[in-house]
Amino acid sequence: MSRSRFSPIRRALVALAGVAVVLGIGACSDAAVPTTAGNRKPVDARLPTHDQLQQALVGARNSNNGGLNLDMWGAVVDRNGIVVAVVFTGEAIGDQWPGSRVIAAQKANTANDFSLTSLALSTANLYAATQPGGSLFGLQESNPVDPDVAYGGNPKDNGTAHDFMVGKRIGGINVFGGGVALYASDGTLLGGLGVSGDMSCADHNIAWKVRFLLGLDHVPAGVSPAPAFDNIIYDLSGVGADQVSASGFGHPTCTAGTTAVSIALPTDFPIGH
């Protein structure tokens, strides 16, 4: 399916993001990250800058995602798991859940860690597989977040181009919606994107749209048939600990609204080819 057919959607979201930034929504410092710091590592030039990620997150957050309509945190890591950018939406720090900053980075790390050039796994795809009896049970206990990276530095810098996490490896595993791998148009797996701040299903919807806006959604394949690929899968049956996923990669539903948006994602915001 040609992406050009959907360019009006992309233009509308980008325009919305631009207006929001002008109005101060998601205001963060736009100063360049110093490149002379000893802990800075080279990153792929195709990964988004702080401002590009912020603009895309604002646009996606302000579209209909079926969730609680809350402000968000977003983070990107490169293929080595090094944090490239951390951003937020809202007027100021505190308009979002404070815990979601680290969760967003954790989701970005997870999507990068468990995706390949030939197969993408979103964090939403990992839920059922990591439950007791699942094929990846225990995965969520591996690769813990580095607390020194997560909580170091001046909190006033959080979400700016000078966020302490930038240029460092955050680690962490997260197994619910909101993290997706980033693929360039030539198929290169560049890293991962994570967003957090709403219901996990809404987080997934927002992450998918952010990736679409960044043009880094050239996903090769996933655990869902084309054109869904790494979209969230709602195929859990049963109750509580007795829930079973037909695919083995299912995720709990959140609300009817989030489910409807999720199901429509491959059509409304199609994977790039």
ABEGO torsion letter per residue (X at the ends): XBAAAAAAAAAAAAAAAAAAAAAGBGBBBABBBBAABAABBBBBAABBBAAAAAAAAAAAAABBAGBAGBBBBBBBBBAAGBBABBBBBEABBGABBAAAAAAAAAAAAAAAAABBAABBBBAAAAAAAABBGBAABGAAABGBBBAAAAABEBAAABGBAABAABGBBAEEBBABBGBBBBBBAAGBBAEBBBBBGBBAAAAAAAAAAAAAAAGAABBABBABBOAAGABBBBABBEBEAABBBAAGABBBBABAAAAAAAAAAAAABBBBX
